[in-house]
């Protein structure tokens, strides 16, 4: 499964379907607007994989994450990564 990044989107394409995480970067913060996985791709841990890539980018670039997306918020809390959550927005 290949994870791709194009502009402000991290995505995976499988059988013509696209799962994605949309974000933008402002003030040293990655603002995550949505994580979406189409029905045929659900149950395979794809949302988790997309968010793991997000965390990898945030750590590598020394950025915080502002999760407007509820999945991303829960993902960070569950994995005890709340230190990455921005409180500046």
ROLO-554682 format. One record per residue: residue number from 1; z, x, y of N, C-alpha, C in turn. Coordinates in nm, 2 decimals, always signed. Layout:
nr->NUM | nZ->Z | nX->X | nY->Y | caZ->Z | caX->X | caY->Y | cZ->Z | cX->X | cY->Y
...
END
This chain:
nr->1 | nZ->+0.00 | nX->+0.08 | nY->-0.12 | caZ->+0.00 | caX->+0.00 | caY->+0.00 | cZ->+0.00 | cX->+0.09 | cY->+0.12
nr->2 | nZ->-0.10 | nX->+0.08 | nY->+0.20 | caZ->-0.12 | caX->+0.16 | caY->+0.32 | cZ->-0.07 | cX->+0.09 | cY->+0.45
nr->3 | nZ->+0.02 | nX->+0.16 | nY->+0.52 | caZ->+0.08 | caX->+0.11 | caY->+0.64 | cZ->+0.00 | cX->+0.17 | cY->+0.75
nr->4 | nZ->-0.05 | nX->+0.09 | nY->+0.84 | caZ->-0.13 | caX->+0.14 | caY->+0.96 | cZ->-0.07 | cX->+0.10 | cY->+1.09
nr->5 | nZ->-0.10 | nX->+0.18 | nY->+1.19 | caZ->-0.05 | caX->+0.15 | caY->+1.32 | cZ->-0.17 | cX->+0.14 | cY->+1.42
nr->6 | nZ->-0.19 | nX->+0.04 | nY->+1.49 | caZ->-0.30 | caX->+0.03 | caY->+1.59 | cZ->-0.24 | cX->-0.03 | cY->+1.72
nr->7 | nZ->-0.23 | nX->+0.06 | nY->+1.82 | caZ->-0.18 | caX->+0.01 | caY->+1.95 | cZ->-0.03 | cX->-0.03 | cY->+1.93
nr->8 | nZ->-0.01 | nX->-0.16 | nY->+1.95 | caZ->+0.13 | caX->-0.22 | caY->+1.95 | cZ->+0.15 | cX->-0.30 | cY->+1.83
nr->9 | nZ->+0.09 | nX->-0.25 | nY->+1.71 | caZ->+0.11 | caX->-0.33 | caY->+1.59 | cZ->+0.12 | cX->-0.24 | cY->+1.47
nr->10 | nZ->+0.21 | nX->-0.26 | nY->+1.38 | caZ->+0.22 | caX->-0.19 | caY->+1.25 | cZ->+0.18 | cX->-0.30 | cY->+1.15
nr->11 | nZ->+0.09 | nX->-0.26 | nY->+1.06 | caZ->+0.04 | caX->-0.36 | caY->+0.97 | cZ->-0.01 | cX->-0.31 | cY->+0.84
nr->12 | nZ->-0.02 | nX->-0.41 | nY->+0.74 | caZ->-0.06 | caX->-0.38 | caY->+0.61 | cZ->-0.17 | cX->-0.49 | cY->+0.58
nr->13 | nZ->-0.28 | nX->-0.45 | nY->+0.52 | caZ->-0.38 | caX->-0.54 | caY->+0.48 | cZ->-0.39 | cX->-0.54 | cY->+0.33
nr->14 | nZ->-0.39 | nX->-0.66 | nY->+0.27 | caZ->-0.39 | caX->-0.67 | caY->+0.12 | cZ->-0.48 | cX->-0.79 | cY->+0.09
nr->15 | nZ->-0.58 | nX->-0.77 | nY->+0.02 | caZ->-0.67 | caX->-0.89 | caY->-0.02 | cZ->-0.72 | cX->-0.97 | cY->+0.10
nr->16 | nZ->-0.75 | nX->-0.90 | nY->+0.21 | caZ->-0.80 | caX->-0.97 | caY->+0.32 | cZ->-0.70 | cX->-1.03 | cY->+0.41
nr->17 | nZ->-0.57 | nX->-1.02 | nY->+0.37 | caZ->-0.46 | caX->-1.08 | caY->+0.45 | cZ->-0.39 | cX->-0.97 | cY->+0.52
nr->18 | nZ->-0.34 | nX->-1.00 | nY->+0.64 | caZ->-0.27 | caX->-0.90 | caY->+0.72 | cZ->-0.13 | cX->-0.94 | cY->+0.75
nr->19 | nZ->-0.04 | nX->-0.86 | nY->+0.72 | caZ->+0.10 | caX->-0.87 | caY->+0.75 | cZ->+0.13 | cX->-0.77 | cY->+0.87
nr->20 | nZ->+0.21 | nX->-0.81 | nY->+0.97 | caZ->+0.22 | caX->-0.73 | caY->+1.08 | cZ->+0.35 | cX->-0.74 | cY->+1.15
nr->21 | nZ->+0.38 | nX->-0.64 | nY->+1.23 | caZ->+0.50 | caX->-0.63 | caY->+1.32 | cZ->+0.44 | cX->-0.60 | cY->+1.45
nr->22 | nZ->+0.46 | nX->-0.68 | nY->+1.55 | caZ->+0.41 | caX->-0.66 | caY->+1.69 | cZ->+0.53 | cX->-0.61 | cY->+1.78
nr->23 | nZ->+0.49 | nX->-0.51 | nY->+1.86 | caZ->+0.59 | caX->-0.45 | caY->+1.95 | cZ->+0.52 | cX->-0.40 | cY->+2.08
nr->24 | nZ->+0.60 | nX->-0.36 | nY->+2.17 | caZ->+0.56 | caX->-0.28 | caY->+2.29 | cZ->+0.67 | cX->-0.19 | cY->+2.33
nr->25 | nZ->+0.63 | nX->-0.08 | nY->+2.39 | caZ->+0.73 | caX->+0.02 | caY->+2.43 | cZ->+0.75 | cX->+0.02 | cY->+2.58
nr->26 | nZ->+0.87 | nX->+0.00 | nY->+2.63 | caZ->+0.90 | caX->+0.00 | caY->+2.77 | cZ->+1.04 | cX->+0.07 | cY->+2.79
nr->27 | nZ->+1.05 | nX->+0.15 | nY->+2.88 | caZ->+1.18 | caX->+0.22 | caY->+2.92 | cZ->+1.25 | cX->+0.28 | cY->+2.80
nr->28 | nZ->+1.18 | nX->+0.36 | nY->+2.72 | caZ->+1.23 | caX->+0.43 | caY->+2.60 | cZ->+1.28 | cX->+0.33 | cY->+2.50
nr->29 | nZ->+1.23 | nX->+0.21 | nY->+2.50 | caZ->+1.27 | caX->+0.10 | caY->+2.40 | cZ->+1.15 | cX->+0.04 | cY->+2.34
nr->30 | nZ->+1.16 | nX->+0.02 | nY->+2.21 | caZ->+1.06 | caX->-0.06 | caY->+2.13 | cZ->+1.10 | cX->-0.20 | cY->+2.13
nr->31 | nZ->+1.03 | nX->-0.29 | nY->+2.20 | caZ->+1.06 | caX->-0.43 | caY->+2.20 | cZ->+0.98 | cX->-0.50 | cY->+2.09
nr->32 | nZ->+1.05 | nX->-0.55 | nY->+1.99 | caZ->+0.98 | caX->-0.61 | caY->+1.87 | cZ->+0.97 | cX->-0.76 | cY->+1.89
nr->33 | nZ->+0.85 | nX->-0.81 | nY->+1.90 | caZ->+0.83 | caX->-0.96 | caY->+1.93 | cZ->+0.83 | cX->-1.04 | cY->+1.80
nr->34 | nZ->+0.76 | nX->-0.99 | nY->+1.70 | caZ->+0.75 | caX->-1.07 | caY->+1.58 | cZ->+0.72 | cX->-0.98 | cY->+1.45
nr->35 | nZ->+0.76 | nX->-1.03 | nY->+1.34 | caZ->+0.72 | caX->-0.98 | caY->+1.21 | cZ->+0.66 | cX->-1.10 | cY->+1.14
nr->36 | nZ->+0.54 | nX->-1.08 | nY->+1.09 | caZ->+0.47 | caX->-1.19 | caY->+1.01 | cZ->+0.41 | cX->-1.15 | cY->+0.88
nr->37 | nZ->+0.44 | nX->-1.22 | nY->+0.78 | caZ->+0.38 | caX->-1.19 | caY->+0.65 | cZ->+0.32 | cX->-1.32 | cY->+0.60
nr->38 | nZ->+0.19 | nX->-1.32 | nY->+0.57 | caZ->+0.12 | caX->-1.44 | caY->+0.52 | cZ->+0.18 | cX->-1.49 | cY->+0.38
nr->39 | nZ->+0.17 | nX->-1.61 | nY->+0.36 | caZ->+0.23 | caX->-1.67 | caY->+0.23 | cZ->+0.19 | cX->-1.59 | cY->+0.11
nr->40 | nZ->+0.06 | nX->-1.56 | nY->+0.09 | caZ->+0.03 | caX->-1.49 | caY->-0.04 | cZ->+0.09 | cX->-1.35 | cY->-0.05
nr->41 | nZ->+0.14 | nX->-1.29 | nY->+0.06 | caZ->+0.19 | caX->-1.16 | caY->+0.05 | cZ->+0.35 | cX->-1.16 | cY->+0.05
nr->42 | nZ->+0.41 | nX->-1.28 | nY->+0.06 | caZ->+0.55 | caX->-1.29 | caY->+0.07 | cZ->+0.62 | cX->-1.25 | cY->-0.07
nr->43 | nZ->+0.74 | nX->-1.21 | nY->-0.06 | caZ->+0.82 | caX->-1.18 | caY->-0.18 | cZ->+0.79 | cX->-1.04 | cY->-0.24
nr->44 | nZ->+0.72 | nX->-0.96 | nY->-0.16 | caZ->+0.69 | caX->-0.82 | caY->-0.21 | cZ->+0.76 | cX->-0.72 | cY->-0.13
nr->45 | nZ->+0.85 | nX->-0.76 | nY->-0.04 | caZ->+0.92 | caX->-0.66 | caY->+0.05 | cZ->+0.84 | cX->-0.60 | cY->+0.16
nr->46 | nZ->+0.73 | nX->-0.67 | nY->+0.20 | caZ->+0.64 | caX->-0.62 | caY->+0.30 | cZ->+0.70 | cX->-0.62 | cY->+0.44
nr->47 | nZ->+0.78 | nX->-0.72 | nY->+0.47 | caZ->+0.85 | caX->-0.73 | caY->+0.60 | cZ->+0.94 | cX->-0.61 | cY->+0.61
nr->48 | nZ->+1.01 | nX->-0.58 | nY->+0.50 | caZ->+1.11 | caX->-0.47 | caY->+0.50 | cZ->+1.03 | cX->-0.34 | cY->+0.52
nr->49 | nZ->+0.92 | nX->-0.32 | nY->+0.45 | caZ->+0.84 | caX->-0.20 | caY->+0.47 | cZ->+0.79 | cX->-0.18 | cY->+0.61
nr->50 | nZ->+0.75 | nX->-0.29 | nY->+0.68 | caZ->+0.70 | caX->-0.28 | caY->+0.82 | cZ->+0.82 | cX->-0.24 | cY->+0.91
nr->51 | nZ->+0.94 | nX->-0.29 | nY->+0.88 | caZ->+1.05 | caX->-0.26 | caY->+0.96 | cZ->+1.11 | cX->-0.12 | cY->+0.94
nr->52 | nZ->+1.09 | nX->-0.07 | nY->+0.81 | caZ->+1.13 | caX->+0.06 | caY->+0.78 | cZ->+1.04 | cX->+0.16 | cY->+0.86
nr->53 | nZ->+0.91 | nX->+0.13 | nY->+0.87 | caZ->+0.82 | caX->+0.21 | caY->+0.95 | cZ->+0.86 | cX->+0.21 | cY->+1.10
nr->54 | nZ->+0.90 | nX->+0.09 | nY->+1.15 | caZ->+0.95 | caX->+0.08 | caY->+1.29 | cZ->+1.07 | cX->+0.17 | cY->+1.31
nr->55 | nZ->+1.17 | nX->+0.17 | nY->+1.22 | caZ->+1.29 | caX->+0.25 | caY->+1.23 | cZ->+1.25 | cX->+0.40 | cY->+1.23
nr->56 | nZ->+1.15 | nX->+0.44 | nY->+1.14 | caZ->+1.11 | caX->+0.57 | caY->+1.13 | cZ->+1.05 | cX->+0.62 | cY->+1.27
nr->57 | nZ->+0.97 | nX->+0.53 | nY->+1.33 | caZ->+0.91 | caX->+0.57 | caY->+1.46 | cZ->+1.02 | cX->+0.58 | cY->+1.57
nr->58 | nZ->+1.11 | nX->+0.49 | nY->+1.57 | caZ->+1.22 | caX->+0.49 | caY->+1.67 | cZ->+1.30 | cX->+0.62 | cY->+1.66
nr->59 | nZ->+1.33 | nX->+0.66 | nY->+1.54 | caZ->+1.41 | caX->+0.78 | caY->+1.52 | cZ->+1.33 | cX->+0.90 | cY->+1.56
nr->60 | nZ->+1.21 | nX->+0.91 | nY->+1.51 | caZ->+1.12 | caX->+1.03 | caY->+1.54 | cZ->+1.10 | cX->+1.04 | cY->+1.69
nr->61 | nZ->+1.08 | nX->+0.93 | nY->+1.76 | caZ->+1.05 | caX->+0.94 | caY->+1.91 | cZ->+1.18 | cX->+0.92 | cY->+1.99
nr->62 | nZ->+1.29 | nX->+0.92 | nY->+1.93 | caZ->+1.42 | caX->+0.90 | caY->+2.00 | cZ->+1.42 | cX->+0.77 | cY->+2.09
nr->63 | nZ->+1.38 | nX->+0.66 | nY->+2.03 | caZ->+1.37 | caX->+0.53 | caY->+2.10 | cZ->+1.47 | cX->+0.44 | cY->+2.05
nr->64 | nZ->+1.51 | nX->+0.34 | nY->+2.13 | caZ->+1.60 | caX->+0.23 | caY->+2.09 | cZ->+1.51 | cX->+0.11 | cY->+2.05
nr->65 | nZ->+1.56 | nX->+0.01 | nY->+1.99 | caZ->+1.49 | caX->-0.10 | caY->+1.94 | cZ->+1.55 | cX->-0.23 | cY->+2.01
nr->66 | nZ->+1.47 | nX->-0.31 | nY->+2.07 | caZ->+1.52 | caX->-0.44 | caY->+2.12 | cZ->+1.45 | cX->-0.55 | cY->+2.04
nr->67 | nZ->+1.53 | nX->-0.60 | nY->+1.94 | caZ->+1.47 | caX->-0.70 | caY->+1.84 | cZ->+1.47 | cX->-0.84 | cY->+1.89
nr->68 | nZ->+1.36 | nX->-0.89 | nY->+1.95 | caZ->+1.34 | caX->-1.03 | caY->+1.98 | cZ->+1.31 | cX->-1.10 | cY->+1.85
nr->69 | nZ->+1.26 | nX->-1.03 | nY->+1.75 | caZ->+1.23 | caX->-1.09 | caY->+1.62 | cZ->+1.36 | cX->-1.10 | cY->+1.54
nr->70 | nZ->+1.39 | nX->-1.22 | nY->+1.49 | caZ->+1.52 | caX->-1.24 | caY->+1.41 | cZ->+1.52 | cX->-1.16 | cY->+1.28
nr->71 | nZ->+1.40 | nX->-1.14 | nY->+1.22 | caZ->+1.40 | caX->-1.06 | caY->+1.10 | cZ->+1.44 | cX->-0.92 | cY->+1.13
nr->72 | nZ->+1.39 | nX->-0.86 | nY->+1.23 | caZ->+1.42 | caX->-0.72 | caY->+1.27 | cZ->+1.57 | cX->-0.71 | cY->+1.30
nr->73 | nZ->+1.62 | nX->-0.80 | nY->+1.38 | caZ->+1.77 | caX->-0.80 | caY->+1.41 | cZ->+1.85 | cX->-0.80 | cY->+1.28
nr->74 | nZ->+1.82 | nX->-0.89 | nY->+1.19 | caZ->+1.90 | caX->-0.89 | caY->+1.06 | cZ->+1.87 | cX->-0.77 | cY->+0.98
nr->75 | nZ->+1.75 | nX->-0.71 | nY->+0.98 | caZ->+1.72 | caX->-0.59 | caY->+0.91 | cZ->+1.81 | cX->-0.48 | cY->+0.96
nr->76 | nZ->+1.82 | nX->-0.46 | nY->+1.09 | caZ->+1.90 | caX->-0.35 | caY->+1.15 | cZ->+2.04 | cX->-0.37 | cY->+1.12
nr->77 | nZ->+2.09 | nX->-0.49 | nY->+1.13 | caZ->+2.23 | caX->-0.52 | caY->+1.10 | cZ->+2.27 | cX->-0.49 | cY->+0.96
nr->78 | nZ->+2.19 | nX->-0.54 | nY->+0.86 | caZ->+2.21 | caX->-0.53 | caY->+0.72 | cZ->+2.22 | cX->-0.38 | cY->+0.68
nr->79 | nZ->+2.14 | nX->-0.30 | nY->+0.74 | caZ->+2.13 | caX->-0.16 | caY->+0.70 | cZ->+2.22 | cX->-0.07 | cY->+0.79
nr->80 | nZ->+2.30 | nX->-0.14 | nY->+0.87 | caZ->+2.40 | caX->-0.07 | caY->+0.95 | cZ->+2.33 | cX->+0.03 | cY->+1.05
nr->81 | nZ->+2.22 | nX->-0.02 | nY->+1.10 | caZ->+2.14 | caX->+0.06 | caY->+1.20 | cZ->+2.15 | cX->+0.01 | cY->+1.34
nr->82 | nZ->+2.27 | nX->-0.06 | nY->+1.37 | caZ->+2.29 | caX->-0.12 | caY->+1.50 | cZ->+2.29 | cX->-0.02 | cY->+1.61
nr->83 | nZ->+2.32 | nX->+0.11 | nY->+1.58 | caZ->+2.31 | caX->+0.22 | caY->+1.68 | cZ->+2.17 | cX->+0.23 | cY->+1.74
nr->84 | nZ->+2.07 | nX->+0.18 | nY->+1.67 | caZ->+1.93 | caX->+0.18 | caY->+1.72 | cZ->+1.90 | cX->+0.07 | cY->+1.82
nr->85 | nZ->+1.99 | nX->-0.03 | nY->+1.82 | caZ->+1.96 | caX->-0.15 | caY->+1.90 | cZ->+1.99 | cX->-0.12 | cY->+2.05
nr->86 | nZ->+1.90 | nX->-0.15 | nY->+2.13 | caZ->+1.91 | caX->-0.13 | caY->+2.28 | cZ->+2.00 | cX->-0.24 | cY->+2.34
nr->87 | nZ->+2.08 | nX->-0.20 | nY->+2.43 | caZ->+2.16 | caX->-0.30 | caY->+2.51 | cZ->+2.12 | cX->-0.30 | cY->+2.65
nr->88 | nZ->+2.00 | nX->-0.24 | nY->+2.68 | caZ->+1.96 | caX->-0.23 | caY->+2.82 | cZ->+1.86 | cX->-0.33 | cY->+2.86
nr->89 | nZ->+1.83 | nX->-0.43 | nY->+2.78 | caZ->+1.74 | caX->-0.54 | caY->+2.82 | cZ->+1.81 | cX->-0.67 | cY->+2.84
END
